[in-house]
Amino acid sequence: MNFEIGKIYNGFKLLEEKNVKEVNSISRLFTHEKTGAKLIYLSNEDNNKVFTIGFRTPPEDSTGVPHIIEHSVLSGSTKYRTKEPFMDLIKGSLQTFLNAMTYPDKTIYPVASRNDKDFQNLMDVYLDSVFNPRIYEMPEIFMQEGWHYEIMDKDSPIEYKGVVYNEMRGAYSSAESLLGERISQSLFPDTIYRHSSGGDPYIIPELTHENFLKFHTKYYHPSNSYIYLYGDGDVLEHLSYIDKEYLSNFDKKEIDTEIPIQNAIKNDLVEYYPIAQDESDENKDYLSLNFVIGKATDKKDSLMNEILNDVLINSTAGPIKEALLDAGIGEDIIGSSSGGIQPAFSIIAKNASENQKDKFKEVIFNTLNKLIKEGIDKKLIEATINKLEYSLREAGGYATVGIVYGFNIFDTWLYDGDPLANLEYEETIKFFREALKTNYYEDYIQKNFIENNHQSLVILKPQKGLAEEKDKIIEEQLASYKASLTADELDALIEENKALEKFQLSEDTIEDKNTIPKLLIEDVNNKPLQIDQDIYEKDVTILHHDLFTSGIIYLDLVFDLKHIEKDLVPYVSLLAQIVGSVDTKNYSYGDLSNEIYINTGGIYLNISALSDKKSDDFYPKLMLTSKVIRQKTTELFNLIKELITNTKLEDKKRIKEIINQIKSRIEMNIYSSGHAVASGRVTSYFSKPGKYLELISGLDFLWFIEDLAQNFDDKSDSILENLQKAYDLVFNKNGLIVNVTGEKEDLELVKKNLNIVKDVLNEEKYEEKIIDLSVEKLNEGILSSSNVQYVSKGYNLKQLGYEYNGNMSVLSTILSRDYLHNWIRAKGGAYGAGISFNLKGDVSTYSYRDPNLVETLKVYDNLGEYLKNLILTKDDLTNYIIGTMNKLDPPLTASQKGQIGLSRYITHLEYGDVKKQMEEVLSTTEEQIKSYAKLLEKIMQQNYLCVFGNETKIKQNKDVFLNLVPLKK
């Protein structure tokens, strides 16, 4: 039907209608007449529909109230009466995205689904949750999700517990997270951005239940709401439903949500972050020079932030990065941008020294002035624009593109800007390309850096024992609080905690469970993904996935590594990160990077170990992954040839820089993936593929890199020799697989150009190396400065005489979403927990940002007992099966389908195997699930465990471990 501007449709007035060609959608912008709620609908033919509701939620302090409310509203509502409808949806929904996010100034609730009935259910649960939550009648929700005083008997000390409290203790363990907070405080001391919307764990306990409720009452109202819908849904039907069921129940309300602008200031700030007692604090400072640049609502400013971050710092030869490293300032230089109404641009030197701060600023400004005077390398800018355009066109590589578009809309809409500004990028990209012929970029730097009066210098320094010092203060405060309580008050507090525990561990009633919308097994797609591939085997194997890819060819070259001896394995992993970042015969590394991104969508190397699905074998591979538009296919192959035949591994200074950067990046990411660190480590105690993965990407690889970094000057000759040896061995024609995802004509283009690479490959036939991957039970406690733990136990079920069955995926869903969630997250206060079973038979438990250690291990040990006593209704089991089936059928891009086809080929996983696994999931019975009680008891009795966490906590429980190992050796 045709819509008319100014006309009212089901309570919503249409303000604007526009064709947005970049996202192949018709955009319609509405306002709700009765409440003033804002709504935008992107209509198209995508059945993967998206709904998001968001609110401006400016924090007034650092108690984390926006974050705690984000968690809490999803813990029951007027319509949906279970303790955690959010978790119930995850158990039995066909969602393709389900989450909630707290930002410094907004909170958003996005969901997506390809199933119409499911999408309607998700939308209704979210709308009822935000507008009609049970937080007003259930104080237990605030206690569980936010914080509470925990004490279960009068002789025990009082502790703080709460999911958000422990999540933020984990976040504040990361120096980078702390630095981000301090940068905001330094640039915006007079606005909301000086506060931590997520919550400072040392301030969270100042939040009262009363202020928690006041915040929700004030901001969670339709007059402060922004609603986004995407996909092939019925616009009028959705408008009618949202109006009648929710918005019409409210009247317009004046809400002060203004986000004030910070006046320009110059500011210096020195702060501290915690490190472990036995960790060196020498040259561990962070230096960060920060600028406020442009407006969030200006589409050019928004993209220029990204472009300049890449051009100046994050590209292979970013001139600021190069200048700082040449001056000996820091081991790694990072560029970052932060959102908000006034975007911030930061240049960060990691592992530097405070006494370099003046030199740090001087080098940056000298470099910027030199670029203004002499001009920026136009090829570097062109390469960055090309890289950015690929990312925008592919929505960052995500299959659920509507979610990405929604995030982009909120980035401007929230500040009363054009919601489509970040989606309509073609004219802006065209402008940036045209600007290459002018001094636009140099003038922009002059205005926004050299003449910028809104900037700060933040120094973050390490302090041994800082976390323990702060925790000691908390202990003393809690002891003092306990001493101030009368006997009756203490008894009342204990009873309150017992009531909370009863609430957390109680089963929802049948009546409450029935309020959660349910799907039927018939709603589920019971056919596994069929990935058709043509296989051409001559002197090399070519796989072709005939898929529409909008004229982009996705190409993988897969090199076999079975002939690589054990000592060289970590060097191959290092080599994968060096190739493309050092000089070659024909290019400097800066020029090489420019050529790659001007002509292609990128060329990346990584190493993996894929396990055979039908035997104990595994296949170590070096994968070269690339993408290119058809017209540039020959250029891609010439660049690949340059990388694999002409790379020069002789520049010691450059290779040392890369090693330091790799070390830095692993250290930066380790606290956000601590659960993977711990569970990967456990698997390496009993699994040869797990041991191999440790050598190429786990803690063993981190320690290998740390050793090279610390002893580079003494070992440089042998390092270069081993890298050259690895380089000469890996790019071999024998065993090569060429994986092509694209249309028929794309395959022909690849075949036509393949000889460019094939003819220069090493053809020597090497014997397979039987490398010693002896496994042993190490049971390590990994000592770190983290404020929380990541706890894992596991073993291999095949080694106990069992076989993998698809119904173990259902078992995983049941244990993760119910038992482990209730005991480790709801009661224990951890951010998350789960258990996984893979086709290889590896079983692995994990907890995430967990305040506990032995308590969590006991929860794991009781898995078998829980299963023995498990009672499942027919509806419960159906929900679990549907939720599990959903994980087996995710939305995928063409590129991702091609990667799955490649993986199936290498590991001998056939369509019939995937179909059998799906059938086993669909036919799961309660008896089958309960029959695994003995298996889980046996797995836990093997007692293979690893904990990555707080040094003091691990040492207090040292009897649990066979080895205590510092994270940083």
Secondary structure as UniProt FT lines:
FT   TURN            5..6
FT   STRAND          8..9
FT   TURN            10..11
FT   STRAND          12..20
FT   HELIX           21..23
FT   STRAND          25..32
FT   TURN            33..35
FT   STRAND          38..43
FT   STRAND          49..56
FT   HELIX           65..72
FT   TURN            73..74
FT   HELIX           85..92
FT   STRAND          95..98
FT   STRAND          101..102
FT   STRAND          106..113
FT   HELIX           116..131
FT   HELIX           134..136
FT   HELIX           139..145
FT   STRAND          148..150
FT   TURN            154..155
FT   STRAND          159..161
FT   HELIX           163..171
FT   TURN            172..173
FT   HELIX           175..187
FT   TURN            189..190
FT   HELIX           192..194
FT   TURN            201..203
FT   HELIX           204..206
FT   HELIX           209..219
FT   HELIX           222..224
FT   STRAND          225..231
FT   HELIX           235..245
FT   HELIX           247..249
FT   STRAND          266..275
FT   TURN            277..278
FT   TURN            282..283
FT   STRAND          285..292
FT   TURN            296..297
FT   HELIX           299..308
FT   HELIX           309..314
FT   TURN            316..317
FT   HELIX           319..326
FT   TURN            327..328
FT   STRAND          332..338
FT   STRAND          344..352
FT   HELIX           354..356
FT   HELIX           357..374
FT   HELIX           378..393
FT   HELIX           395..397
FT   HELIX           401..413
FT   TURN            414..416
FT   TURN            419..423
FT   HELIX           426..434
FT   HELIX           435..437
FT   TURN            438..439
FT   HELIX           440..445
FT   HELIX           446..450
FT   STRAND          455..464
FT   HELIX           466..484
FT   HELIX           487..505
FT   HELIX           510..513
FT   TURN            514..515
FT   HELIX           521..523
FT   STRAND          534..537
FT   STRAND          541..546
FT   TURN            550..551
FT   STRAND          552..560
FT   TURN            562..563
FT   HELIX           566..568
FT   HELIX           569..578
FT   TURN            579..580
FT   HELIX           589..599
FT   STRAND          603..611
FT   STRAND          618..629
FT   HELIX           630..632
FT   HELIX           633..646
FT   HELIX           652..670
FT   HELIX           671..673
FT   HELIX           674..686
FT   HELIX           688..697
FT   HELIX           699..710
FT   HELIX           712..730
FT   TURN            734..735
FT   STRAND          737..742
FT   HELIX           744..753
FT   HELIX           755..758
FT   TURN            759..760
FT   STRAND          780..784
FT   STRAND          789..796
FT   HELIX           798..800
FT   HELIX           807..814
FT   HELIX           815..827
FT   STRAND          832..837
FT   TURN            839..840
FT   STRAND          842..848
FT   HELIX           854..861
FT   HELIX           863..868
FT   HELIX           874..887
FT   HELIX           894..907
FT   HELIX           911..922
FT   HELIX           926..930
FT   TURN            931..932
FT   HELIX           933..942
FT   STRAND          945..950
FT   HELIX           951..956
FT   HELIX           958..960
FT   STRAND          963..966
//
